[in-house]
Structures are given as structure tokens and as C-alpha cells.
Amino acid sequence: MEVSHTIINLIIFVLSIYVGYHVVWTVTPALHTPLMAVTNAISAIVIVGAMLAAALTETALGKSMGVLAVALAAVNVFGGFLVTRRMLEMFKKKDKKPATAVAQPAH
């Protein structure tokens, strides 16, 4: 008995969602920034793979799915850089504000 490739791909997809969810939610806060950098790199690789897949398909559905994959991966990379930048700003030292003059009470 031969199992359909679609069923195998669906099982892999569901398992990757499950594993990815548990991996991301168990990361300590100190590792979030390096994790985001790695995720951005993986998404950049996904963009290249999606472009290759879209270029090699012959059907309109395949090409449109490839374009959708490129667009979603690009949004993911852009969002990842924004989140990483925000997280890095949290670690910057704050500048001390100059002391302000104390207001005199009104008589």
C-alpha cells in the first residue's frame, strides 16, 4: 500500500507547526534576539526557494502560490527586522536627563 505524497506532506506540516510552537514558547528571553536573527536568515532562504519554485512551475496556480510565498516571506523578514531592532533598543542604556529647576510655590 502506497501513501499519498499529499498526506505525507500534510503530516510533516502539522508536526512542524507543533514542534515550532513548543520550541518558540520555551525559549528564554535572553535568546529571543539571536533567535529572531536566525529566523530572518531562514525566511530569506525561503524567499529564494519560493522564487525558484515559482519560476519552475507551469500552472497558473503554482505561479500564484509561489508569488504568495515570496510576499509572505518578505513580510516575515521585514517584520523580523523590526522586532529585532525593537528588542535591541531595550538593552541600550538610557541617557540621564538633566535636573530640572524646582518650581517656586505661588504665594
LUMTORVEX-856816 format. One record per residue: x, y, z of N, C-alpha, C, O in turn; residue in three letters; residue number from 1. Coordinates in Angstrom, 2 decimals. Layout:
N
VEXVEX     n_u     n_v     n_w    ca_u    ca_v    ca_w     c_u     c_v     c_w     o_u     o_v     o_w residu num
VEXVEX       X       Y       Z       X       Y       Z       X       Y       Z       X       Y       Z    ALA NUM
...
This chain:
107
VEXVEX     n_u     n_v     n_w    ca_u    ca_v    ca_w     c_u     c_v     c_w     o_u     o_v     o_w residu num
VEXVEX    0.85   -1.18    0.00    0.00    0.00    0.00    0.90    1.25    0.00    1.82    1.36    0.80    MET   1
VEXVEX    0.61    2.16   -0.90    1.41    3.38   -1.02    0.61    4.56   -0.46   -0.56    4.75   -0.78    GLU   2
VEXVEX    1.27    5.35    0.38    0.64    6.52    0.98    0.84    7.71    0.05    1.92    7.89   -0.52    VAL   3
VEXVEX   -0.18    8.51   -0.09   -0.13    9.68   -0.96    0.92   10.68   -0.46    1.11   10.87    0.74    SER   4
VEXVEX    1.59   11.32   -1.41    2.58   12.34   -1.05    1.91   13.52   -0.36    2.52   14.17    0.49    HIS   5
VEXVEX    0.69   13.80   -0.72   -0.04   14.90   -0.10   -0.27   14.64    1.38   -0.13   15.54    2.20    THR   6
VEXVEX   -0.61   13.41    1.72   -0.83   13.05    3.12    0.48   13.15    3.90    0.49   13.65    5.03    ILE   7
VEXVEX    1.57   12.68    3.32    2.87   12.76    3.99    3.27   14.22    4.21    3.74   14.58    5.29    ILE   8
VEXVEX    3.08   15.06    3.19    3.41   16.48    3.32    2.53   17.16    4.37    3.00   18.02    5.11    ASN   9
VEXVEX    1.24   16.77    4.44    0.35   17.34    5.43    0.77   16.94    6.85    0.72   17.76    7.77    LEU  10
VEXVEX    1.17   15.69    7.02    1.64   15.23    8.33    2.90   15.99    8.75    3.02   16.40    9.90    ILE  11
VEXVEX    3.83   16.16    7.82    5.06   16.91    8.12    4.73   18.36    8.48    5.32   18.92    9.40    ILE  12
VEXVEX    3.79   18.95    7.77    3.38   20.33    8.04    2.79   20.47    9.44    3.15   21.38   10.18    PHE  13
VEXVEX    1.89   19.57    9.80    1.26   19.63   11.13    2.29   19.39   12.23    2.27   20.08   13.25    VAL  14
VEXVEX    3.20   18.43   12.03    4.24   18.18   13.03    5.18   19.38   13.17    5.62   19.70   14.28    LEU  15
VEXVEX    5.50   20.03   12.06    6.40   21.19   12.14    5.73   22.34   12.86    6.40   23.09   13.57    SER  16
VEXVEX    4.42   22.51   12.71    3.71   23.54   13.46    3.78   23.23   14.95    4.05   24.11   15.76    ILE  17
VEXVEX    3.54   21.98   15.32    3.56   21.57   16.72    4.94   21.77   17.34    5.07   22.35   18.42    TYR  18
VEXVEX    5.97   21.29   16.66    7.34   21.42   17.17    7.75   22.89   17.23    8.35   23.33   18.21    VAL  19
VEXVEX    7.44   23.65   16.18    7.79   25.06   16.15    7.14   25.84   17.27    7.78   26.70   17.88    GLY  20
VEXVEX    5.89   25.56   17.55    5.19   26.23   18.64    5.89   25.98   19.98    6.12   26.91   20.74    TYR  21
VEXVEX    6.21   24.73   20.24    6.84   24.40   21.52    8.27   24.92   21.62    8.73   25.29   22.70    HIS  22
VEXVEX    8.98   24.95   20.52   10.35   25.48   20.54   10.35   26.97   20.82   11.14   27.45   21.63    VAL  23
VEXVEX    9.48   27.70   20.15    9.46   29.16   20.30    9.00   29.56   21.70    9.57   30.49   22.27    VAL  24
VEXVEX    8.00   28.90   22.25    7.48   29.30   23.54    8.34   28.87   24.72    8.11   29.33   25.84    TRP  25
VEXVEX    9.33   28.01   24.49   10.21   27.61   25.59   11.56   28.32   25.55   12.45   28.01   26.35    THR  26
VEXVEX   11.73   29.26   24.64   12.99   30.00   24.54   13.06   31.02   25.67   12.08   31.71   25.96    VAL  27
VEXVEX   14.22   31.10   26.32   14.40   32.09   27.38   14.48   33.49   26.76   14.91   33.62   25.61    THR  28
VEXVEX   14.08   34.52   27.49   14.09   35.87   26.93   15.47   36.33   26.43   15.55   37.13   25.50    PRO  29
VEXVEX   16.53   35.83   27.02   17.87   36.26   26.59   18.21   35.76   25.19   19.09   36.32   24.53    ALA  30
VEXVEX   17.53   34.74   24.73   17.84   34.17   23.42   16.89   34.63   22.32   17.00   34.18   21.18    LEU  31
VEXVEX   15.95   35.51   22.64   14.98   35.93   21.62   15.63   36.68   20.47   15.28   36.45   19.31    HIS  32
VEXVEX   16.58   37.57   20.75   17.21   38.34   19.68   18.01   37.45   18.74   17.84   37.58   17.52    THR  33
VEXVEX   18.87   36.54   19.23   19.55   35.63   18.29   18.57   34.74   17.53   18.80   34.42   16.36    PRO  34
VEXVEX   17.49   34.33   18.18   16.50   33.50   17.51   15.85   34.27   16.36   15.62   33.70   15.30    LEU  35
VEXVEX   15.56   35.55   16.57   14.97   36.37   15.51   15.94   36.52   14.34   15.52   36.50   13.19    MET  36
VEXVEX   17.22   36.67   14.64   18.20   36.81   13.56   18.25   35.54   12.72   18.34   35.61   11.49    ALA  37
VEXVEX   18.20   34.38   13.37   18.21   33.12   12.63   16.92   32.96   11.83   16.95   32.47   10.70    VAL  38
VEXVEX   15.81   33.37   12.40   14.54   33.28   11.69   14.54   34.16   10.45   14.01   33.78    9.41    THR  39
VEXVEX   15.14   35.35   10.56   15.24   36.23    9.39   16.08   35.57    8.29   15.74   35.66    7.11    ASN  40
VEXVEX   17.16   34.92    8.68   18.01   34.24    7.69   17.25   33.10    7.03   17.36   32.90    5.82    ALA  41
VEXVEX   16.50   32.35    7.80   15.72   31.24    7.23   14.65   31.78    6.28   14.42   31.20    5.22    ILE  42
VEXVEX   14.01   32.88    6.66   12.99   33.46    5.79   13.60   33.97    4.49   12.96   33.90    3.43    SER  43
VEXVEX   14.82   34.48    4.55   15.49   34.91    3.32   15.75   33.71    2.41   15.64   33.83    1.19    ALA  44
VEXVEX   16.09   32.57    3.00   16.29   31.36    2.20   14.95   30.90    1.61   14.90   30.41    0.48    ILE  45
VEXVEX   13.88   31.06    2.38   12.55   30.70    1.88   12.18   31.56    0.68   11.56   31.08   -0.26    VAL  46
VEXVEX   12.55   32.83    0.70   12.27   33.72   -0.44   12.95   33.19   -1.69   12.34   33.13   -2.75    ILE  47
VEXVEX   14.21   32.82   -1.57   14.95   32.29   -2.73   14.30   31.00   -3.22   14.12   30.81   -4.42    VAL  48
VEXVEX   13.96   30.11   -2.28   13.31   28.86   -2.66   11.96   29.07   -3.32   11.61   28.39   -4.28    GLY  49
VEXVEX   11.20   30.03   -2.80    9.88   30.33   -3.38   10.02   30.91   -4.78    9.22   30.61   -5.66    ALA  50
VEXVEX   11.04   31.74   -4.99   11.26   32.28   -6.33   11.63   31.17   -7.31   11.14   31.14   -8.44    MET  51
VEXVEX   12.49   30.27   -6.87   12.86   29.14   -7.74   11.66   28.25   -8.04   11.45   27.84   -9.18    LEU  52
VEXVEX   10.87   27.96   -7.01    9.70   27.11   -7.21    8.68   27.78   -8.14    8.10   27.12   -9.00    ALA  53
VEXVEX    8.48   29.08   -7.95    7.52   29.79   -8.81    8.01   29.84  -10.25    7.21   29.77  -11.18    ALA  54
VEXVEX    9.30   29.97  -10.43    9.85   30.05  -11.79    9.77   28.71  -12.51    9.65   28.68  -13.74    ALA  55
VEXVEX    9.84   27.62  -11.77    9.86   26.30  -12.40    8.47   25.70  -12.62    8.35   24.69  -13.31    LEU  56
VEXVEX    7.43   26.29  -12.04    6.09   25.74  -12.23    5.53   26.17  -13.57    5.95   27.17  -14.15    THR  57
VEXVEX    4.58   25.39  -14.05    3.99   25.69  -15.34    2.53   26.12  -15.24    1.99   26.70  -16.17    GLU  58
VEXVEX    1.90   25.83  -14.10    0.49   26.18  -13.96    0.33   27.56  -13.34    1.22   28.06  -12.66    THR  59
VEXVEX   -0.83   28.14  -13.58   -1.12   29.45  -13.01   -1.25   29.35  -11.49   -0.84   30.27  -10.77    ALA  60
VEXVEX   -1.81   28.26  -10.99   -1.94   28.08   -9.54   -0.56   28.00   -8.89   -0.34   28.59   -7.84    LEU  61
VEXVEX    0.35   27.26   -9.51    1.70   27.14   -8.97    2.43   28.47   -8.93    3.09   28.80   -7.95    GLY  62
VEXVEX    2.29   29.23  -10.00    2.95   30.54  -10.04    2.34   31.50   -9.01    3.07   32.25   -8.36    LYS  63
VEXVEX    1.02   31.48   -8.86    0.39   32.38   -7.90    0.75   31.97   -6.46    0.94   32.83   -5.60    SER  64
VEXVEX    0.84   30.68   -6.20    1.26   30.23   -4.87    2.71   30.62   -4.61    3.07   30.96   -3.48    MET  65
VEXVEX    3.55   30.57   -5.63    4.94   31.00   -5.48    5.05   32.48   -5.18    5.85   32.89   -4.34    GLY  66
VEXVEX    4.26   33.29   -5.87    4.25   34.73   -5.62    3.75   35.01   -4.20    4.29   35.87   -3.51    VAL  67
VEXVEX    2.72   34.28   -3.78    2.21   34.44   -2.42    3.27   34.06   -1.38    3.42   34.73   -0.36    LEU  68
VEXVEX    4.01   32.98   -1.66    5.07   32.55   -0.74    6.18   33.60   -0.65    6.69   33.88    0.44    ALA  69
VEXVEX    6.55   34.18   -1.78    7.58   35.23   -1.77    7.09   36.44   -0.98    7.84   37.01   -0.19    VAL  70
VEXVEX    5.84   36.84   -1.19    5.30   38.01   -0.49    5.24   37.78    1.02    5.63   38.64    1.80    ALA  71
VEXVEX    4.75   36.61    1.43    4.64   36.33    2.87    6.01   36.22    3.52    6.20   36.68    4.65    LEU  72
VEXVEX    6.97   35.61    2.84    8.31   35.51    3.41    8.96   36.89    3.51    9.69   37.16    4.47    ALA  73
VEXVEX    8.71   37.75    2.53    9.26   39.11    2.58    8.66   39.89    3.75    9.38   40.62    4.44    ALA  74
VEXVEX    7.36   39.75    3.99    6.72   40.40    5.14    7.33   39.86    6.42    7.57   40.62    7.36    VAL  75
VEXVEX    7.59   38.56    6.47    8.17   37.94    7.66    9.58   38.49    7.93    9.92   38.77    9.08    ASN  76
VEXVEX   10.38   38.64    6.88   11.74   39.18    7.06   11.66   40.63    7.56   12.37   40.99    8.50    VAL  77
VEXVEX   10.83   41.43    6.93   10.71   42.84    7.32   10.23   42.96    8.77   10.78   43.73    9.55    PHE  78
VEXVEX    9.20   42.20    9.12    8.69   42.22   10.49    9.72   41.72   11.48    9.83   42.25   12.59    GLY  79
VEXVEX   10.49   40.71   11.09   11.53   40.19   11.97   12.60   41.22   12.26   13.08   41.32   13.39    GLY  80
VEXVEX   12.98   41.99   11.24   13.98   43.04   11.47   13.43   44.14   12.38   14.16   44.68   13.21    PHE  81
VEXVEX   12.15   44.46   12.23   11.55   45.47   13.11   11.52   44.99   14.56   11.85   45.74   15.48    LEU  82
VEXVEX   11.14   43.74   14.76   11.08   43.20   16.12   12.48   43.11   16.72   12.68   43.45   17.89    VAL  83
VEXVEX   13.46   42.67   15.93   14.83   42.57   16.42   15.36   43.94   16.82   16.01   44.09   17.85    THR  84
VEXVEX   15.08   44.94   15.99   15.55   46.30   16.30   14.92   46.80   17.60   15.59   47.42   18.43    ARG  85
VEXVEX   13.65   46.54   17.76   12.96   46.95   18.99   13.53   46.26   20.21   13.69   46.87   21.27    ARG  86
VEXVEX   13.83   44.98   20.07   14.38   44.23   21.20   15.77   44.73   21.55   16.11   44.81   22.73    MET  87
VEXVEX   16.57   45.05   20.56   17.92   45.56   20.83   17.87   46.93   21.49   18.74   47.26   22.30    LEU  88
VEXVEX   16.86   47.73   21.17   16.73   49.05   21.80   16.43   48.91   23.29   16.74   49.82   24.06    GLU  89
VEXVEX   15.84   47.81   23.71   15.55   47.60   25.12   16.84   47.45   25.93   16.85   47.73   27.13    MET  90
VEXVEX   17.91   47.00   25.30   19.16   46.77   26.01   20.08   47.98   26.03   21.11   47.96   26.69    PHE  91
VEXVEX   19.72   49.05   25.30   20.53   50.26   25.31   20.39   50.97   26.64   19.33   50.95   27.27    LYS  92
VEXVEX   21.49   51.61   27.07   21.44   52.37   28.31   20.70   53.68   28.06   20.85   54.32   27.02    LYS  93
VEXVEX   19.91   54.03   29.02   19.15   55.27   28.92   20.05   56.45   29.29   20.84   56.35   30.22    LYS  94
VEXVEX   19.92   57.56   28.55   20.66   58.78   28.89   20.00   59.42   30.10   18.77   59.48   30.20    ASP  95
VEXVEX   20.83   59.90   31.01   20.29   60.59   32.19   19.79   61.96   31.77   20.48   62.70   31.07    LYS  96
VEXVEX   18.60   62.27   32.22   18.02   63.58   31.90   18.62   64.62   32.83   18.86   64.35   34.00    LYS  97
VEXVEX   18.87   65.83   32.31   19.41   66.88   33.19   18.38   67.26   34.25   17.17   67.21   34.02    PRO  98
VEXVEX   18.89   67.64   35.42   18.00   68.02   36.52   17.26   69.29   36.15   17.86   70.26   35.66    ALA  99
VEXVEX   15.97   69.27   36.38   15.15   70.45   36.05   15.07   71.35   37.27   15.19   70.89   38.40    THR 100
VEXVEX   14.87   72.64   37.03   14.76   73.59   38.13   13.46   73.34   38.89   12.41   73.09   38.31    ALA 101
VEXVEX   13.57   73.42   40.19   12.40   73.20   41.04   11.53   74.45   40.99   12.02   75.56   41.17    VAL 102
VEXVEX   10.27   74.26   40.75    9.35   75.41   40.62    9.10   76.01   42.00    8.96   75.30   42.99    ALA 103
VEXVEX    9.04   77.35   42.05    8.77   78.06   43.30    7.25   78.05   43.54    6.47   78.28   42.62    GLN 104
VEXVEX    6.86   77.78   44.76    5.40   77.79   45.03    4.83   79.21   44.91    5.49   80.18   45.27    PRO 105
VEXVEX    3.63   79.31   44.40    2.98   80.62   44.23    2.43   81.10   45.56    1.96   80.29   46.36    ALA 106
VEXVEX    2.49   82.43   45.80    2.00   83.00   47.08    0.67   83.58   46.88    0.08   84.11   47.82    HIS 107
